[in-house]
């Protein structure tokens, strides 16, 4: 997670590291994603939206299959 600039900032300039985080928690309070990355990477909203879309699509597809296995009772 550290790049060369981070090591320079820590050891020579005594600047603390900044680590950014994105967490996605579903309506059932289940943690679905924790993404950690250094501040030098920047934010990418389209990537976060792609992950949310992928999780929702997977839930829908697995939900239908899970309902069939459980006799229609759901998860």
C-alpha positions in Angstrom: 0.0 0.0 0.0 2.9 2.3 0.4 4.6 4.0 -2.5 8.0 5.6 -2.6 6.7 9.1 -1.8 5.0 7.8 1.3 8.3 6.4 2.7 9.9 9.8 2.1 7.1 11.5 3.9 7.2 9.1 6.9 11.0 9.0 7.5 12.3 12.4 6.3 9.4 14.8 6.6 7.7 13.1 9.6 4.3 13.4 7.8 1.7 10.9 8.7 0.2 8.6 6.1 -3.3 9.1 4.9 -5.2 6.0 3.9 -8.6 6.3 2.3 -11.3 3.8 2.8 -14.6 2.9 1.2 -17.0 0.5 2.9 -20.1 -1.0 1.4 -22.7 -2.4 3.9 -25.9 -4.0 2.6 -29.4 -3.4 4.1 -28.9 -6.5 6.3 -25.9 -4.8 7.9 -23.5 -7.2 6.2 -20.1 -5.8 5.2 -19.8 -6.4 1.5 -16.6 -4.5 0.6 -13.8 -2.7 2.3 -11.4 -1.0 0.0 -8.3 0.7 1.4 -5.9 2.7 -0.7 -3.2 5.4 -0.3 -4.2 9.0 -0.7 -1.9 9.2 -3.7 -4.2 7.0 -5.7 -7.2 9.3 -5.6 -10.9 8.4 -5.6 -12.6 6.6 -8.5 -16.4 6.9 -8.1 -17.1 4.9 -11.3 -15.2 1.9 -9.8 -17.2 2.1 -6.6 -20.5 2.2 -8.6 -19.3 -0.7 -10.7 -18.8 -2.8 -7.6 -22.2 -1.9 -6.2 -23.8 -2.8 -9.5 -21.9 -6.1 -9.5 -23.0 -6.9 -5.9 -26.6 -6.1 -6.7 -26.6 -8.2 -9.8 -25.0 -11.1 -8.0 -27.5 -10.9 -5.2 -30.4 -10.9 -7.6 -29.1 -14.0 -9.5 -28.0 -15.9 -6.4 -31.2 -14.9 -4.6 -33.4 -16.6 -7.3 -31.3 -19.7 -7.1 -31.2 -19.8 -3.3 -35.0 -19.5 -3.2 -35.3 -22.5 -5.4 -32.9 -24.6 -3.3 -34.7 -23.5 -0.1 -38.1 -24.3 -1.4 -39.0 -20.7 -1.8 -38.2 -19.7 1.8 -35.4 -17.3 0.8 -32.0 -17.1 2.5 
